[in-house]
C-alpha cells in the first residue's frame, strides 16, 4: 500500500488505553483529525469505519495528543515499535475541531493547546500554553537568534553535510530547536501534565521540504536532514511520552505534497461568526457539560409549577365561600351589624 499511496501516518508512542492495530489499512487524509478526536475520547460527526483504531479503555483516556506533520517526504525510517499506515488522498487537515472540543469542555481547567507552524510564523495557544510557552521562539528572526545561543542544539547536534551559513539549513535546524524547546519548557511545568484536562500539540514542519527543493532529494544534505529529523522526532516523542507519565499519543504524518481538497469540513476556532454555508445540513450545535444540569433545573421547576397550579385550582374549585373566604365572612358580619 505504501507504494500506491506514498504518504504515511505513523504512531510513535501511545498508552495502553489507546489500541492501534498493526496492518496496512489506508486512512483517508481528511479523517486524521477524527482519529485524534476518537483516541482522546471525543465524539465525531461522521462514523469512522477504520480498523486501525480499536476500542480501548474508555475510562482512562490519554492526557495529551501530539501530532507532527512533516512536509516534503512520504516516508520516514521510524523504529520497529511504531505502527504506520498509508494515507489515502492526502489533503490539508487541521485539528481545529479537536482544539475547539477541548476548549469547550475543559475551559475552566485551562488545558494546554498549542498549534505551531514555525516556517509560516503561525502559532495559536489556548489556556496554560500562553504561560508555559511564552518564551518559545515563533518568528523566523527569533528562531535564527535562538540557534546561535549557547544552549541551542547546534552545540550537540551532528550537522554532517548541513551548513550553519545557509538559510535553508538554518530553517530546518530551527524547527528541530522548537521541538527541543517545547519539551524543555514543558518540563518546568510538569504539574500541567498530571491534571485532568487533555492537552493538544499540533506542529507542522516544512524545513525538510525546503532542503529537498534547494539541494535535491538525491543529495547528501537531504539524506542527512532526513536522518537527523527522524532521530529528533523519536527523541521528542520519547520525552513527551515520559513527561505525561506514559499517557500520551504521539503521531507523525509524513506527506510529500498535499492534494487540493474539494471541501474542508473543519473551521477555525478563532472564527467568531458562522454563516449558513458552514452548516448546510442544519445540524444541532454540540452540547456542553452544563446541558444536563440546566435541563434538570428547568424540567423539575416546570413539574413543580404544574403541580402547584393543579393543587391551587382544586382547592379554589371546592372552596365554600361562606366559611373559607375572608371576603364573604367580613361581608356577612357587616350585614348583621347593619
Beta strands, then each sheet from edge to edge (+ up, - down):
strand 1: 8-13
strand 2: 19-20
strand 3: 27-28
strand 4: 53-54
strand 5: 64-71
strand 6: 83-88
strand 7: 112-117
strand 8: 122-127
strand 9: 199-205
strand 10: 248-255
sheet 1: 3+ 6+ 1- 10+ 5+ 9+ 7+ 8-
sheet 2: 2+ 4-
end
